[in-house]
Amino acid sequence: MKASDLFVKCLEKENVEYIFGIPGEENSDIMMSIDNSKIKFILTRHEQGAAFMADVYGRLSGKVGVCLATLGPGATNLATGVANANMDRSRVLAITGQTDSYLLHKESHQNLNVVSMFEPITKWSWSIRNAQNIPEIVRRAFKIALTEKPGATHIELPQDVAKQESDIPPIGYKKLYRPKANETLIKKAAKIILDAKKPIMIVGNGCIREKASSHVRKFAEKTKICSINTFMGKGVIPDDWNTHLHTLGIKDADHALQAVLDADVVISVGYDLVEYSPKMWNEKLDKKIVHIDFTPAEVYTYYRPDVEIVSDVQYAVDQILEEMNQQCGVNKELVSYPRKKMPEEFQKIRNEVTERINTFENDSAYPMKPEKIILDVRKELERSDIVISDVGTHKLWIAKVYNTYEPNTCIIPNGFASMGFALPGAIGAKLAFPEKTIVAMSGDGGFLMNVQEIETAVRLKIPIIVIVWIDDGLNLIKLKQNHEFGQSVATEFGNPDIVKLAESFGAKGFYAKTVKEFQKYVKAAKKEKSIPTIIGVSVDYSRNPILLDDDYQPYVESLENKSK
């Protein structure tokens, strides 16, 4: 079999459905092989967009998202999206073409050491030099991408190798099964949790994967222990559960942070330090920590687990719950389980969080406040519909305000946190779940970074909704510069006419000038079956200081006025 055909056969064995990317001269053989396969190739308008699509598709489908580019500039354009996937623990395989292998030791056209470039931003990067090795290398790339913590891998296929012949068959996909947790550690963890006066559970990104969410929910429901999630853990515990204190991760402006500071025991489940430093909540090193994750804890001064449980998360939480039941059966004095009463401090925090979320529910001011934009979008969506956030100030507001009820229904890139993620990510999400409404929310800075992918959505007749928060600037950078230096530098720009821009691509475009118009446009966009809709809305960011300072006086005054 021709090497490029074998390569694609190996991808088919791995259940690859889509490949996102842009072909080039050096990967023409593999493109011909894809064309003769059942795999669908999604032509994008930029390689970065292809990587973001593969990222979100991988997160939502549970498969490995695959993206493709040619050598040199094609490969370098993939890099940001691949790095984003890797640091967000998303399963992605990047495939790049390359010039003939006999030219790689010297200067040649567009020749770049792509394997070395991808090494620091993937879990594994390799170049195929012999067609006979293709099945092993492809299987290895997928296995590494899927193994906890998941991430990105990269394979380079030089054009002369793609033309070779091989008689080695593909290696089939096999599901990975993880062992249960150590019983001694389970007993120790259960005792620490039962002895705790004020425990809290931090739910992280690891709970989203491998369908661990339902088991973590069961643990929270049965124990009545209060929980809190990171940005990428939104939805594991529904925000409307009385014991859930919403989202952690906005430094000193979090009420949620105060709950962790008040706790004596922290149960960290799938908690990924890349999202939020433990120093924020354990600077005094006074917390007992029960670490539950697929992988060992990171060595970190402010994260010192008393018990470190390394196993499949769903097995671990089930085992701890069973052990707690057994210990309570033996020791009748353990009346604190399940917890009959929520700690008073935690109840106050939950009340404050929900109050802040709903404060501007009926606000009619324009430009619209961040909370109002998010609340109006939330009202139009089902519990299982998907919102994808870009990166900017709006990301912080979405993390704080957007009520999430199911895992993987609010996607926030918070590891590498790359701008330009939401629009292409929404395309990947719609391909993974065509029956769901998919909404991308982006600032005007991030939106224009991958705006060309509107054409991809139009061509593929993908009816995503893109809401652009417009303030003519890089607002988050402006906010932080003003907070530290009292002024901002190089953060303002102009914007195109959003409506004309959308229409020029063949999409529908609207610019809301009132709250009622915004609501009307979102309702109309939901009804579209084959056309993407872009909705611009002017946002009032004047209240942003509360993201950095919880005692921002205008907010306190607004609550006092409302109570009067």
C-alpha positions in Angstrom: 0.0 0.0 0.0 1.2 3.5 -0.7 2.4 5.2 2.5 -0.1 8.1 2.4 -3.0 5.6 1.9 -1.7 3.6 4.9 -1.5 6.7 7.0 -5.1 7.5 6.2 -6.2 3.9 6.9 -4.5 4.3 10.3 -6.6 7.5 10.9 -9.7 5.6 10.0 -8.8 2.9 12.5 -8.7 5.6 15.1 -12.3 6.6 14.3 -11.2 10.0 12.8 -14.3 11.7 11.2 -13.0 15.1 10.4 -9.6 16.6 9.5 -9.4 20.4 9.7 -6.8 22.3 7.7 -5.2 23.8 4.6 -3.4 21.6 2.1 -0.1 22.4 0.5 2.2 21.1 -2.1 4.1 18.9 0.3 1.1 17.0 1.6 -0.7 16.5 -1.8 -0.3 12.7 -1.5 -2.1 12.6 1.8 -4.8 14.9 0.5 -5.4 12.4 -2.4 -5.6 9.6 0.1 -8.1 11.5 2.3 -10.2 12.2 -0.7 -10.5 8.4 -1.3 -11.4 7.7 2.4 -14.5 8.1 4.5 -12.8 11.0 6.5 -14.2 14.4 5.7 -11.7 17.2 5.1 -12.8 20.6 6.4 -11.0 23.3 4.5 -10.4 26.3 6.8 -9.1 29.8 5.9 -6.2 29.8 8.4 -4.3 27.0 10.0 -4.8 28.5 13.5 -8.6 28.2 12.9 -8.1 24.6 12.0 -6.3 23.9 15.2 -9.0 25.6 17.3 -11.7 23.6 15.5 -9.8 20.3 16.1 -9.4 21.4 19.8 -13.1 22.0 20.5 -14.2 19.0 18.4 -11.8 16.8 20.5 -13.0 18.2 23.8 -16.7 17.6 23.0 -16.6 14.4 21.0 -14.1 12.5 23.3 -12.1 11.7 20.2 -8.8 13.1 19.0 -9.4 16.2 16.9 -7.1 16.2 13.9 -5.7 19.3 12.0 -3.4 19.4 9.0 -1.0 21.9 7.5 1.9 22.0 5.0 5.5 22.6 6.0 7.1 25.9 7.0 4.5 28.7 7.4 1.6 26.3 7.4 3.1 24.5 10.4 4.0 27.7 12.2 0.4 28.9 11.7 -0.8 25.8 13.5 1.4 26.4 16.5 -0.8 28.7 18.6 -3.9 26.5 18.3 -1.9 23.3 19.1 -0.3 24.9 22.1 -3.7 26.0 23.3 -5.1 22.5 23.0 -2.1 21.0 24.8 -2.3 23.3 27.8 -6.1 23.0 28.0 -5.6 19.2 28.0 -7.5 18.8 24.8 -6.9 15.7 22.5 -5.4 16.9 19.2 -3.2 15.5 16.6 -1.4 17.9 14.3 -0.2 16.6 10.9 2.3 18.5 8.9 3.9 17.9 5.5 7.6 18.3 4.9 10.0 18.6 2.0 11.8 15.4 0.8 13.7 13.8 3.7 17.0 13.8 1.8 16.9 17.7 1.9 16.3 18.1 5.6 20.0 18.2 6.6 20.6 21.4 4.6 19.0 24.7 3.5 16.1 24.2 1.3 12.9 26.0 0.4 10.5 26.5 3.4 12.5 24.0 5.3 12.2 24.4 9.1 12.8 21.9 11.9 9.0 21.5 12.6 9.4 18.6 15.0 11.7 20.6 17.3 9.3 23.6 17.1 6.4 21.4 18.2 8.2 19.6 21.0 7.6 22.2 23.7 3.9 22.7 22.8 2.9 19.0 22.5 3.2 15.8 24.5 5.0 14.1 21.6 6.4 15.2 18.2 7.8 12.9 15.5 8.9 12.7 11.9 8.2 9.6 9.8 11.2 8.5 7.9 10.1 5.0 6.9 6.7 3.9 5.6 6.9 0.6 7.6 6.8 2.6 10.8 3.5 4.5 10.0 1.1 2.2 12.0 3.2 2.3 15.1 3.8 6.1 15.0 0.1 6.9 14.3 -1.1 4.6 17.1 1.5 6.0 19.5 0.4 9.6 18.7 -3.2 8.8 19.4 -2.4 6.9 22.5 -0.3 9.7 23.9 -2.9 12.3 23.0 -5.6 10.3 24.9 -3.5 9.3 27.9 -4.0 11.5 31.0 -3.4 14.3 31.1 -4.5 14.4 27.5 -3.0 16.9 25.1 -1.6 17.5 21.6 0.7 15.4 19.5 2.4 16.0 16.2 3.4 13.9 13.2 5.4 15.1 10.3 5.2 13.2 6.9 7.8 14.2 4.3 6.6 14.1 0.8 9.0 11.4 -0.4 8.1 9.1 2.5 4.4 9.6 1.6 5.1 8.0 -1.8 6.8 4.9 -0.4 5.2 1.5 -0.2 4.4 -0.6 2.9 2.9 -4.0 3.7 2.4 -3.3 7.4 -1.4 -3.2 8.4 -2.8 -0.5 10.7 -2.9 -1.0 14.4 -6.4 -0.8 15.8 -7.7 1.5 18.5 -8.1 0.1 22.0 -9.8 1.9 24.9 -7.6 2.6 27.9 -8.8 1.3 31.3 -7.4 2.8 34.5 -7.0 1.0 37.8 -9.0 1.7 40.9 -7.5 3.7 43.8 -5.4 2.2 46.6 -7.7 1.1 49.4 -5.4 2.3 52.2 -5.4 5.8 50.7 -9.2 5.7 50.2 -9.7 5.0 54.0 -7.4 7.8 54.9 -9.1 10.3 52.6 -12.6 9.3 53.9 -11.5 9.8 57.5 -10.0 13.3 56.7 -13.3 14.3 55.0 -15.5 12.9 57.7 -13.4 14.7 60.4 -13.5 18.0 58.6 -15.5 20.8 60.1 -15.7 22.9 56.9 -14.7 20.9 53.8 -15.0 22.2 50.3 -14.5 20.5 47.0 -12.7 22.2 44.1 -13.9 20.7 40.8 -11.5 21.1 37.9 -10.9 20.3 34.2 -10.1 16.6 34.9 -13.7 16.0 35.9 -14.9 16.9 32.4 -13.1 14.1 30.8 -13.8 10.4 30.7 -17.4 11.0 31.9 -16.3 11.5 35.5 -18.9 14.3 36.0 -21.8 12.1 36.9 -19.8 10.4 39.6 -18.5 13.7 41.1 -22.1 14.9 41.1 -23.2 11.9 43.0 -20.5 12.4 45.6 -21.5 16.1 46.0 -25.2 15.1 46.2 -24.8 12.3 48.8 -22.3 14.1 51.1 -23.8 17.6 50.8 -20.3 19.0 50.8 -20.1 22.4 49.2 -18.4 22.6 45.9 -16.7 25.1 43.6 -15.4 24.9 40.1 -12.6 26.3 38.0 -13.2 28.0 34.7 -12.8 24.7 32.8 -14.7 22.7 35.3 -18.0 24.7 34.8 -21.0 22.4 34.5 -19.7 19.4 36.4 -21.9 20.5 39.3 -25.0 22.5 38.2 -24.9 26.1 39.2 -28.5 25.8 40.5 -27.5 23.3 43.2 -27.8 24.9 46.6 -24.4 23.6 47.8 -22.5 24.8 44.7 -20.7 28.2 45.1 -20.0 28.7 41.4 -16.6 29.6 39.9 -13.1 30.1 41.3 -10.3 31.8 39.4 -10.5 35.6 39.3 -7.9 36.2 42.0 -8.9 38.6 44.8 -12.3 39.4 43.3 -13.8 36.0 44.0 -16.4 35.4 46.7 -15.7 31.8 45.8 -12.1 32.3 46.9 -13.3 33.4 50.4 -15.0 30.0 50.7 -11.8 28.1 50.1 -9.9 30.4 52.5 -12.6 29.6 55.2 -12.4 25.8 54.6 -10.2 23.5 56.7 -10.1 20.6 54.2 -9.9 21.0 50.4 -10.9 18.1 48.2 -9.4 18.8 44.8 -10.9 16.6 42.1 -9.4 16.9 38.6 -8.0 20.3 39.7 -5.4 21.5 37.2 -2.9 24.0 38.6 -2.5 25.6 35.2 -5.8 27.3 35.7 -5.4 28.7 39.2 -2.5 28.8 41.6 -2.9 27.1 45.0 -1.0 30.0 46.5 -4.2 32.0 46.1 -6.0 29.8 48.6 -3.2 28.1 50.6 -0.6 30.7 51.2 -0.6 30.0 54.9 -0.1 26.2 54.2 -3.0 25.5 56.7 -5.2 23.4 54.5 -5.6 19.7 54.6 -5.7 18.6 51.0 -7.2 15.4 49.4 -5.9 15.1 45.9 -8.0 13.1 43.5 -6.9 13.0 39.8 -5.8 10.7 37.0 -2.2 11.8 37.5 0.0 12.6 40.6 -0.1 16.0 42.1 2.3 18.7 40.7 5.2 19.4 43.1 4.3 22.9 44.3 5.1 24.7 47.5 1.5 25.7 48.2 0.0 22.4 47.1 0.9 19.6 49.5 -1.7 16.8 49.5 -2.2 14.9 52.8 -3.6 12.1 50.6 -2.8 11.7 47.0 -5.2 9.4 45.1 -4.1 8.6 41.6 -6.7 6.7 39.6 -9.7 7.1 37.4 -11.6 10.0 39.0 -14.9 8.2 38.8 -13.6 5.1 40.6 -11.9 7.2 43.3 -14.9 9.3 44.2 -17.2 6.2 44.2 -14.7 4.4 46.5 -14.4 7.3 48.9 -18.2 7.6 49.1 -18.6 3.9 49.8 -15.8 4.1 52.5 -17.5 7.1 54.1 -20.7 5.1 54.4 -18.9 2.2 56.0 -17.1 4.4 58.5 -20.3 6.1 59.4 -22.0 2.8 60.0 -19.2 1.8 62.4 -18.9 5.1 64.2 -22.4 6.5 65.0 -20.9 9.7 66.4 -20.1 10.9 62.9 -23.4 12.9 62.6 -21.9 15.4 60.2 -22.4 13.1 57.2 -24.3 13.8 55.2 -24.0 17.4 56.2 -27.4 18.5 57.4 -26.6 22.2 57.4 -24.5 24.3 55.1 -21.9 26.4 56.9 -23.2 29.8 57.5 -20.3 31.5 55.8 -20.7 29.3 52.7 -24.5 30.1 52.6 -23.7 33.9 52.7 -21.3 33.5 49.8 -23.7 31.5 47.7 -26.4 34.1 48.3 -24.1 36.9 47.4 -22.9 35.1 44.2 -26.5 34.5 43.0 -27.5 38.0 43.9 -24.8 39.5 41.8 -25.6 37.3 38.9 -29.2 38.3 38.8 -28.9 42.0 39.8 -29.2 43.4 36.3 -31.8 40.9 35.0 -34.3 43.6 34.1 -31.7 46.3 33.2 -32.6 48.3 30.0 -29.5 50.5 29.9 -27.5 50.7 26.6 -24.6 50.0 26.0 -25.4 46.7 27.7 -23.8 45.6 31.0 -21.8 42.3 30.8 -24.2 40.6 33.2 -27.2 41.6 31.1 -25.7 40.3 27.8 -25.0 37.0 29.5 -28.3 36.6 31.2 -30.2 37.3 28.0 -28.2 34.7 26.1 -28.7 32.2 28.9 -32.5 32.6 28.8 -32.6 31.7 25.1 -30.5 28.5 25.5 -31.4 25.0 26.7 -29.4 23.5 29.5 -27.5 21.4 27.1 -26.7 24.0 24.5 -23.1 25.2 24.3 -21.5 28.6 24.8 -17.8 29.1 23.7 -15.9 32.0 25.2 -13.0 33.8 23.6 -10.4 35.4 25.7 -10.7 38.9 27.1 -12.7 40.7 29.8 -15.9 39.0 28.6 -14.3 35.6 29.6 -14.2 36.7 33.2 -17.8 37.8 33.2 -18.9 34.6 31.5 -17.0 32.6 34.1 -18.7 34.5 36.9 -22.2 35.0 35.5 -23.1 32.3 33.0 -25.1 29.6 34.7 -23.9 26.2 33.6 -25.8 23.0 34.2 -24.0 20.3 32.2 -20.3 19.5 31.6 -18.8 20.8 28.4 -21.6 23.3 27.8 -19.5 26.4 28.6 -16.1 26.1 27.0 -13.6 28.6 28.3 -9.9 28.3 27.2 -8.1 28.9 30.5 -4.7 27.1 30.2 -2.9 28.7 27.3 -5.9 31.2 26.9 -5.5 32.2 23.3 -7.5 35.0 21.7 -9.3 34.1 18.4 -10.5 30.8 19.8 -14.3 31.2 19.9 -15.4 31.5 16.3 -13.5 28.5 14.9 -14.2 26.6 18.1 -17.9 27.1 17.6 -17.6 25.5 14.1 -15.9 22.4 15.7 -18.6 22.3 18.4 -21.4 22.4 15.8 -19.8 19.5 13.9 -19.6 17.5 17.1 -23.2 18.3 18.2 -25.2 19.5 15.1 -28.5 19.3 17.1 -27.4 21.9 19.7 -27.4 25.6 19.5 -23.8 26.9 19.6 -23.0 30.4 20.7 -19.6 32.0 20.4 -19.0 35.1 22.6 -16.0 37.2 21.7 -14.6 40.6 22.2 -13.9 42.7 19.2 -10.2 42.1 19.6 -10.4 38.3 19.5 -13.2 38.2 16.9 -11.1 39.8 14.1 -8.2 37.4 14.8 -10.0 34.6 13.1 -12.8 36.4 11.4 -12.0 34.6 8.1 -13.6 31.5 9.4 -17.0 33.0 8.9 -16.5 31.9 5.3 -15.9 28.4 6.4 -19.2 28.4 8.4 -21.0 29.9 5.4 -19.6 27.3 2.9 -20.4 24.4 5.2 -23.8 25.8 6.0 -23.1 25.8 9.8 -25.6 28.0 11.7 -23.5 29.1 14.6 -24.3 32.3 16.5 -21.4 34.7 17.2 -21.9 37.6 19.6 -19.3 40.3 19.5 -18.8 42.5 22.5 -17.8 45.8 21.1 -15.9 48.5 23.0 -13.2 49.4 20.4 -10.3 48.2 22.5 -8.3 45.4 24.2 -10.3 45.9 27.3 -8.7 43.4 29.6 -5.3 44.8 29.0 -6.6 48.3 29.4 -8.2 47.3 32.7 -5.1 45.8 34.1 -2.8 48.6 32.9 -5.1 51.2 34.6 -5.2 49.1 37.7 -1.4 48.9 38.0 -0.2 52.1 36.3 -3.2 54.5 36.3 -3.2 54.7 32.5 -3.4 52.4 29.5 -1.2 52.3 26.4 -1.8 50.9 22.9 -5.2 49.3 23.7 -7.6 51.2 21.4 -8.5 50.5 17.8 -11.3 51.0 15.2 -13.7 48.4 14.0 -15.3 47.5 10.7 -19.1 47.7 10.2 -20.1 44.3 11.7 -23.2 44.0 9.6 -21.5 44.7 6.3 -18.6 42.4 7.3 -21.0 39.5 8.0 -23.0 40.1 4.9 -19.9 40.2 2.7 -19.1 36.6 3.8 -22.7 35.5 3.1 -23.6 35.4 6.8 -26.4 37.3 8.6 -25.3 40.4 10.5 -26.9 42.5 13.1 -25.9 45.4 15.3 -28.0 45.7 18.4 -28.7 49.3 19.5 -31.0 48.5 22.4 -31.6 45.7 24.8 -34.8 44.7 23.0 -33.0 44.6 19.7 -30.3 42.3 21.1 -32.9 40.0 22.5 -34.8 39.9 19.2 -31.6 39.2 17.2 -30.6 36.3 19.5 -34.1 34.8 19.1 -33.9 35.1 15.3 -30.4 33.6 15.1 -31.6 30.5 17.0 -34.1 29.8 14.2 -31.4 29.8 11.4 -30.8 26.3 10.0 -27.9 26.8 7.6 -26.5 30.4 8.0 -24.2 31.7 10.7 -25.3 34.9 12.4 -23.0 37.6 13.7 -24.5 40.0 16.3 -22.6 43.1 17.4 -23.5 44.7 20.7 -21.9 47.7 22.5 -20.8 46.8 26.0 -20.6 49.0 29.1 -17.4 47.9 30.8 -17.5 50.7 33.4 -18.1 48.2 36.1 -15.0 46.1 35.3 -13.1 47.2 38.4 -15.1 44.8 40.5 -13.3 42.0 38.7 -10.1 43.2 40.4 -11.5 44.8 43.6 -14.4 43.2 45.3 -15.2 46.3 47.3 -15.8 48.5 44.2 -18.1 51.1 45.7 -20.5 51.7 42.8 -21.5 48.1 42.9 -22.1 48.2 46.6 -24.2 51.3 46.2 -26.2 49.6 43.4 -27.1 46.7 45.7 -28.0 49.1 48.6 -30.2 51.1 46.3 -31.9 48.0 45.1 -32.6 46.8 48.6 -34.2 50.2 49.4 
